[in-house]
């Protein structure tokens, strides 16, 4: 209801969960709220929103770290393992019967690499050649939320197939 008033007034902010954030697209808000609603990566997503929405000094770098941590937590939850590399976690999904297209695995591994390699977000605190801003933080928050939801839906479909004896 409040978001409807914000929309009518063309406000640049909306409620995302319990926080006001500079995100106005309904689909983006829905992805973030869905990803923050259960045990998978929810605490990391909520923290990412909080850091992204922090005013007057948003913390985009740490918002990105929390966003990618949500995917790691989801993979840990689905596989039951800690992984050194995201590619290993994605491979372990296949062992659990959750198969991803190889291009999706490579794509997400590449995005993960941007955050985690030597010049990435997690390691370049002193390196001004790796600036991050609102656009990157928003991209990662929405994309990681969507990826968490995607992984959850695959897991749910796999569980439903196991229970019913039907493959998806």
N, C-alpha and C positions, 0 to 999 in steps of 0.2 A: 504494500500500500504506500509506504513512504517512497519506495523506488518509483512508483507511478507518478507521484508528485514531482520527484526529481526529474523524471523524464519530461513531464509536461512543461517544467520550467527550464528545460535544456541545461540542467546542472551537469557538470563534468564529473560528478561522483555518484556512486550508488552504494547501498549496503551490500557487502559480500559477506554472508554469514552475519556476524555481529559487528563487523568493522566497516567504516566508510572508506572506500578506496576509489582511486581515479580509473575505474573500469566501468564502462557504460553499456557494453554489448550484452544483451540478455543471454546469449549462448555461452559467452565467456564466463559470466557470473554463474550460470548453471553448472558448467564444468568444474569450476573451482569449488562451489558449494557441494557438489556430489563427491569430489575427491576428498573433501575435508569432513566427511560425515561418518567415517567408520575407522576401523583399526588399521587399515592398510598403510597409508602414508599421511593420514589426516593431520597429525600434530605438525608435521613438516610443512604441509600446505597452509595451515592456519598461521604458522610462524612466518612463512614466506609472504602471505598477505599483510600481516602486521608490519613487517619490515618495508614492504613496498608502499604501504599506505602511511607510514610514519611521517608526521609533519612536525616541524618544518624541514626536517632533514631525512628524507627517505634513504634507506640503506639498500640500494639496488644489488650490490655485490652479494651481500648475505641473503637477500631474497632469492637470488639465483641459486646459491648454495643450498638453501632449504628446499627449493623446488626440485632440484635434482636428487636431494636426499630423500624426498618423498617417493621417487621412482625406485631408488635403492631399497627403501624400507618395504615397498610393495613386492619387489622381487624377492627380498629376504623372506617375507611372509609367505609368498607362493611356493618358493623352493625349499624353505626350511634351512637355508645355508647362508653363511657370510661369503661374499665373493670379493676377490681382489680386482677383478675386471668385469665390466658390465657384459662383455661378450660371453664370459663363462656363465653368468647368471641367466642370460637369454638362452644359452645352450641347455642349461639345466631345466628351463621351462619345458623344452621338448621332451626331456626324460619324464616329466610329469604329465605328458600328453597334451601340453599347450603349445601347439606349433605356430610359429610366426613365419611369415614369408621372409626369405633371406634378405631381401631389400629393406624390409622394416627393421630387421636386426642390425644391418649395416648402418642404416640411417640413424637409428637411435644411438648406436655405438659412436658414430661420428659426432653427434651432438654432445654426448657424454664426454667425448675427447676434448671438445672445446672448453668444457668446464674443468676438466681434470688433468689435462696434460701440463707439461712444464710451464707453458706460457698461458695456461688457462685461468679461469676465474678463481679457482681454489688456491692457486699457487703464485699469482702475479700481483700480490698486494703492493709491492713496491715498484712495479713495472707500469709506467704511464702509457706504454704502447698497447695496453689491454684495457682501455677505458670501457666502462659499462654505464649505461644510462637507463632511463625509464623504458625505452623501447625494448632493450634486451631483457630487462627484468620482467616486463609484461609478457613478452614472447615466451620466456621460460616458465613463468607461473601458469599461463594458460595451457601451453603445450604439455608441460609435465602433469598438470591436472588431467588433461585429456588422456595422456598416456596411462596414468594410474587407472582412470576409469575404463580405458580400453583393456588393460590387463585384468582388471576385476571382472569385466564382462566375459572375457575369454575363460577365466577361471570358473565363473558361475555357469557358463554354458557347458564346460567340461564336467562340472559336478552334477548338473542336471542330466547330462547324457549318461553319466555313470549310474545315477539313481534309477533312471527310466530304462536303461539298457539301449538307448538310441544315441547314435552319433550325431554331432551337430553339423 
